[in-house]
Structure formats: structure tokens, C-alpha cells
């Protein structure tokens, strides 16, 4: 048996290929939408991808099951409770898929979603009865379990799903032997849980001992603990979950023909027609000069998550970046189902050189500069755009918390005629906030370089909702 994990850091997403060498049959589990790496891996071992499994309808990305079906003829498998537009083979609880020496045993494990399944992997050259691994999807993570609140808006309550999750964990997954390797669909940074560990795999035994959600407690206690303090789900989650149920164009079809180059006049005309211009350069480059009313979405941060949160999927997107960045940006947008890329500004920021009226900028300040400003006679208003939980843990006294997803709707709360300094964890989100505030007509702003991480590292004072302290 060959088993390989593919980890996509920007989405904290893990996918897998399992190859039975005796029959040269490959199975892909929870593929990302760009599928070339799975095809190349199968070809490297002389295998054919005959099956593709979704452990559930993922909400944080568009999966590559339709692409593998169309490109190599793979059969799609979903949980027996799934409802999809395309043909699929249902995975009933307790059934097996025999590949040769490799046997895949399916467990229905609802809780994160109603149709969720886990896949137990047996290498029968080692043992017919003792599993080697289990693909747990979003049911069980390293250090956490899947959040049960994402499906509440489509007829299943978070409490009902929480109860299902408890049963799936204790009656199914915790029945597996302790040495069984746990391969989840996500790692640290995913919004599908709240406490995911940095490791991308573990064992049943390790999770039984150290996972907070698997410690002894009643079902009601479990539901309460798991539901508490979950991060705000990005706006695009419900759309991507629906796309994964539907027949839709593949990423290859979406990107066919590449990303068209556009001159500045074409970009401005598209913007007048409602197109969204995104600048994928670094936050410092954006601050130094950018196309007016463009949105800062640097490729060096959680690009896909914030693109999905802030961009309208029904409007065209124009990319501004360094030469060559448009291809990566378009692919990463496509991974979350944002396919309406109209083109990119040829020449990048240099294309604005002869049109100074189209250029905007704002200042940046380092940590010592912010400390000096706050100690001055006319201190700025610090707006902290981290999540409510981050802010409550530690923030600058007197700052105002406006989480990034709510900047547009709450921009009217900013007092007139006051300088604002924008702060996040490291500077990535505050650059996005700066672009959104400027589009709302707020121009007297400064971005704080390095964010709260740099502020605390410099031993500057912070407070929390519980107590004030020096950090």
C-alpha cells in the first residue's frame, strides 16, 4: 500500500491518495479543486485513479471530485445520507471497498455534517483485522473535533449535530485500536474547528488521551463545550458547501484560456461596471501605492479565506499584482469557487505611472511610532480588526474592536476628523481593513506594521477583558 498526504497550507487542507500496488488502483480522498498532483502521483506509480471519496460536503473549499471524474473517469463516492446533483456511489455504514490488498471500510460519522463518513484503511498484507489508518474528514482533527454549527441554517440544529458528533466519536472512531493513524481533512488555521493542532496526523490513542473533546463528559456537556467559542464562519462557506453538492464547471474549465491581460482603461471600465479589483502584493507595497478603491488581498497571507469572506461571487474580479502573480491568484480564487476572473492589469502598478489621479496610498507606522503617537497630545484612535476572541485576550487600552468581516457595515461608527491607526495580529488583515475603510471614504488612517505580535514583543502594555497587564 502507498498512502500519501497532500497538505495545502493556505487552506489548512489535507487530502490523500491511497494506491493498491497489487492492482495498481488508486483512490483519492477529499481532493482540492486543482487535481494535477493526484494524477501525477498515480502515474508515477503506474496506477489508475478509479475512485474519489468526499468524506462530506466541504464548506471551506470546492473539491476536485468532478475534475477527477471528468479527467480520469473516477467514480465519486459520498456518504449514504448525501444528496447531490451528480451520480455517486453511496457509502453505507459498515460496507467495504476492496482494491486488492487494500480494503477501505466505511463508517458513517455524522456530526460536522449529516452525511459525513470516515474511511478505515486496511493493508491486508499486514493484517486483515487491524487497521493501518483512518481518514476522519472533519469529524476528528488533531486536538479538536469538527464544529457542529455550520449546517444549522439548512434544517439541522447545532445541538442535533453535536449529539450526532458525540455518538460518531465514541461509538465509531474511539472503537478503533489506539495505534491507528488519524488522517484528518484539516490542520491548524482551519475555520472548521477552534483548537486544531499544528500536526497534520496523529493516532487514535493520542487523541483519546489529549484531545479536549474526547475527555470524559456527558453528551450534553460535550455539545456545550464543542459549540463554545467557535470562530465566525466565513461568508463563503455555505456557497462552497452547496457547490460541492452541485454539478459545476471544473477548475480546468474555469481557467481554460488563462487570465486575460487588460490595460488600465479596460480595468477602470470594468470597475465602473461593478468589477472588484484585488491587489495581491504585500501590505507594504499596497500602502506605498495602489489603484484607488482596490482591495488589498496579499498572496502571502490567508488569501483564499479573506477573498471568500469579502468578495462578491456574482461580480467580476480583476487582479493587480507583480508579473506572474495573476496565475496563482486565479487558481487560488478558483479553489474556493470564485471563478469570475475577468483579467489582470498588464504591467502591474507601473501601469498607473502616467495616471496619478488613479493612485492612492496611506502611511505606515512601526511599533515605537505608534507608542509615541499614543503618548502625544492628540493620540490617534486605534481600531483593532482582529476577531472578538483575539481582542478580548489582549488589546491596547482604549482601542475599538471592529473585526475585519464587519468593517464595511461598521465604517460609519468611525468618528469624523480623527486619525485612526489600524492594528491586527501581524499586519495582513489591517492592510485589508485599510483598503476597505478607504473605499468607504475614510482616508485619515495609518497601518501599524507588525501588528499585535510586534507590539507585545516590544513589551508594550496590553489589557484584556479580565485584567490589565504588561506583556
N, C-alpha and C positions, 0 to 999 in steps of 0.2 A: 504493500500500500504506500502510495505517496500522498501526503497531506501538506498543503502549503497555505499559509495565511498571507493575504494581501492587505496592508494597512494604509489607509488614506488619512493622513494626519489632519488635513484641513477640515474634514468632516468627522474625525474621530471614528471612522467606519472600518470595520474588519469584514472581509469577505474571504471565501475559501474555495480551493479546488481539491477534490479527492480523486485519485486515479487508481483503478484496479489494474495492476500491471499484467495480470494473467489474461484479462480480456481486452486490455487497452481501452477501457471505458472510463470516461471522466464525468464527474458531477461537479457543478459549480453551485455554491451556496451564497445567497444574498449578494449578488454581483452589483458593483457600481455600474452606472449607465455606459461609461466607456469601457468596452469589453475586450480590447485587443490583448491585454496582458493574459487573460484566461486562455484565449485561443493560442497565443504564443507558447504558454506553458504546456498546454496539451500537445501541441505539435512537437515540442522539444522532447517529449517522452513517447512520441508515436501514438498518442491516444486520440480518441474522438470524444468530444463533449456531447453526450446523449441526453443528459438531464440537467435541469436548472431548478433549484429549490428556493422559494422565498419562505423564510420562517414566519413572516407576517407581512402585512401591507405597511412598509416603512413610511414614516412621516417626514423624515429629515432629508431624504434624497429620493430621486427617481431611480429605480433599479434597472438592471440591464437584461432582464429576463426576455423581453421582446426582441432585443437585439440578438441574443444568442439563439433564440428560436428562429429568427429570420436568416441569420448568417450560417449557422451550422446545423439547423434542424433539431435543436434540443427540445425535449418535451418539458413543459412547465409543470411544476408540482406546487400545490398550495394546500394549506390546511383544509380539512373536510368542511369546516364552517365558512370557508371563504366564498364570496360572491364576486365574480369577475366577468368582464365582457368577453374575454378571450377563452379559448379552450384550455383546460388544465386537468391534470390527474389529481384527484383529491387524496390527501394523506390521512387516512383513518387511524385512530389511536391503536397502537399495537401492531400495525402492519409493517412489512419489511420490503425493501428494495434490494434484490440480490444482484450484485455486479459481477460476481465470480468469487474471488477470495474475500472481497469486501462486502459486508452486509450493512445496510442502513436501516435502523429501526426507528419508527416514528412514534413520538409521544405528543398528544395534544396537550399544550401547555398555555391555555388562555390566561389572561390577566392584564398584560400590557395592551393586548388587543384580543377580541373574541376568537379570532381564527389562528392564533399563534401556535406554532409547533416547535418542538426541539427534535434534533436528529442525533441518535446514538450510533456511534461508528464502531463496528466490529471488524478487526483484521483477523480473519479466521485461520490464517497461517500461524497466528499467535495463540488465539483462544476463540472457541465458538461461543463461550458464555460470558467472558469478562470483556467489557467494552474498553476500547482504547481512548475514546474521546466522545464528547457530546457538543454539538452546535446548539447553543442556547438562545440564539437570536437576541431579542430584547427582554426575555424572561428573567435571565440571570446574568449579571455582569460580574466583573471582578470588583468586589467591595460594595456592590449595590444590586438592586433588582429594578426591573422596568417600572416606570411610573404608570399608574393606573388611571390617570385623569385625562389622557389625550382623546379618548373616544367618547367622553361624556356628552358631547354635543350631537352625537348621532344615535341616540337612543339607548345607550348603556351607561349607567351611572358609574362614577369613580368608585363608589362603595361596592357595587356589584363586581366590578373588575378587580378591585382589591381582594375580595373574597375568593374569586377565581385564581388570582395570583398566589395567594396563600396555599390553596389546595394544589396548584401545579407544582409549587416548590416542594412542599412537604410530602405530597403523595406520589410525586413522579421523580423529580430531579434528585431529591435527597435520598431516594431509594437506591441510587447508583453507588457503586463502590467508591471509596474515598480517593483512590489513585486516578480515577477517570479525569482526563484533561478537559477543562472547560474552555470552550472557544466561543466567546460572545460576539455580537454584531457591532459592539461599540466599546470605546475606551474613554479615558479622561477627556473632558471637554464637550462630550455629547450632552444635548438637552433632553435626552431620553431617560435621564436619571439625575440624581443630585450629588452622588458621592462615589463616582466611578474612579477606580484606582488607575495608576499610570501603566500598570502591566496590562498586556493585551491577551493574556491567557492565565489560567490558574488550574486548580484541581477542585473536585467536589469536597475533599477533606479540608483544604484550606478555606474554602468558602463557608463550610459548615462551622469552622472554628472562629473565623474572623469577620465575616460579613454581618454588619449590624442587623440586617433584616432577617437573618436566619437564626438569631438567638432565641431562646425560649420565650414565647409570648403567646397570648391567645390570638385568635383570628381578628377580633375587634381591635386589640392593641396593635397588631400588625398593620391593619388598614389605616389606623390613625398615624402611626409612625411613618409609614411609607408615603402617605399623602402629604405630610407636613413639609413645608419649606421647599417645595419643588420650584425650579426656575420657571419664569414665564415662558410659555411655549411660543416660538417664533410664528409670525402670521402665516407663513407659507406651509406649515405642517399639514393642515387639513387638505390643502390643494394637492400636495405631493402624495399623501395617502390615497386620495381619490385617483390621481393619475396612475398609481400602481395597480389600481383595480381595472383601469380602462385600457382599451386599445388606443395607442397613440404612436406618433412617429418616433423612430429610434433616434439616438444621438447622431448616428452616421447620416441619417436623412436630414436631420436638422442642420448639420454642419456641412452638408454637401455644397461644394462651390466655394467654401472658405468664408472669410469675413471681408466684405467689400470695403475698399478704401474710399473715403469721402473727403472732399475739400471743405474748407471752413464754411463757405456759403451753404453747401449742402447740409452740413451739421446744424447750422443756425436755422435753416428752413425746417429741418426735421424737429428741432426743439420747439419751434413755433407751432408745429402741428401736434405737440404733446409728447415727443420723444424724451426719454430720460438719458442724460449724459452722465456717465460714470467715469471718474478719474482713478485709474488703478495703480498710480505711482505711490511712493511713500508719503507719509503725512507731512514730512518736512518739505518735500518737493511740491506738494499741493499747496501748503501755506505760502511758499515763495511765489507762486503764480499759477493760476488755473483759469479755465473758461468759466465765466460768470454763470452762476446757477447750476454748475455741475456738482455731483455728489462724490465726495471722497470715499472710495472703497478700495483700499490698497490690497494688492495681491499677497502682501506679506503678513496679513492677519487672518481673522476668521471671515474671509471674503464671502463665501457662499452663504453662511448663516445670516450675515447682515444684508447681503443682497436680497435674499429671500424675505427678510423682515421688512425692508424699506422700499423695495421696488415693486411697481405695479406690473403683474404678469401680462396684463392686457395692453400695455403700451410698449412701443419700440424702445430699444436700448442702443445707445451709441457709446463706443468705448474710446477713451483717451488714455494713452499710456506711452511708454517707451517702445521703440521699434521691436516688434515680435511679441509684445505682451498681449496683443489683441487675441491671438490664437489661444493662449492659455486661459484668458478671461472668458472667452466664448465657451470653451469646453467646461470650465468650472461653473458657469451660469447654467449650461445645459445639464449638468449633474443634478441640479435641483429643479429642472423643468422650466427655466427661463430661456426660452428658445427664440424670442423675438429680437435678435441682434441685427440691427439694420446696417451696421458697419462700424468702421473706426476712423478717427481723424488722421489722415495721412500726414506724416511729418510731426505728429505729436504736438507738444506745447510750442515748439518752434513755429508752427503754422499760425500762431497768434501774433507773431512778431510785428507785422505791419498793421495790426488792428488793435491798438492799445485799449480801445473802448470795450473790447470783449474780455479783457483780463481783469481778474480780481485777485486779491491777496489779503493776508492778515498776519499779525505778528505772533511770534512765539516767545516764551519766556522760560528760563530754566528754574530750578527749584529755589536757588538763592534769590533770583529775581522776583519770584512770587512772594517769598518771605519778606523781602524788602517792600514790595507793594502793599502787602497786608499790614505792615508796620507804619505805613505812611499816613499822612493826614487825611487823604482821600482814598481809602482802600477800595479795591475792586470787589464786586460780588463774585464769589466762587460758586460755579454751578458744577456739581458732581453728577456725571451722567452714567455712573455705574448702576447696577441693579440695587433695589432696595435692601436686599440682604447684605451686599458688599458695603453699602453706605452705613448701615446700622452697626456693622462690625468695627469700622474705623473710618473717620472722616475729619475734615478740617472744621473746627468750630466756626459756626456762622454760615457755613456753606448751605446751599439748597440742592436737594436731590431731585433731578429730573432724569429718570432712566432713558437711555437712548431711544427705545421704541416709542416713547411718548413725547419726544422733542417737538415734533410738528404740532401736535394738538395742544401742547402746553407753552408754546413760544410766547403767547400773549401774557403769560404771567411775569415775564421779564420786565422790570421797571424801566421806564424811558430814561434816557440821558444818564445811564450808568455803564461804566466799563465792566465787562464780565470776563472772568478767566475760567476756561473750561478744563475740567480735570476728569480723567478716568483712571484705569489701573496702570497702563503703560504709555498711553498717548494715541493708540489706534482709534478707539471709539470717540475720543474727544475731537479728533480731526473730522470724523463723520459728522459729529454734532455741530462743529463749526460750519461745515458746508450747509447743513440743514437750517441753522439759525440765519445764516446769511441769505439764504433763499427766502426766508420769512421777513427780510428787511432789517435784521439786527446785524449791524456792521461793526460796532464798537466792541470788539472781542479779541481775546488773546488765548492762544492754546498753550497749555502747560506741558513742556517737554518732559517725558519720562513718567508722568502721572504719579499716582499714589505710591507706587513701588519706589520711585526715586525720592519722594517726599519722606517716606518712612526710613529709607536707607540713609538719608541725611539727618536723621534724629530730629526731625521737625515734629511739633506737637500735633496729636490727633485726639479725638474724643470718640465715644461710642454712645449708643442709646442707653447703656448701663452705667458707664463711668467715664471720667476723663483720665487720660494717661499720657505719658511720654512714650513714644515708640521709636 
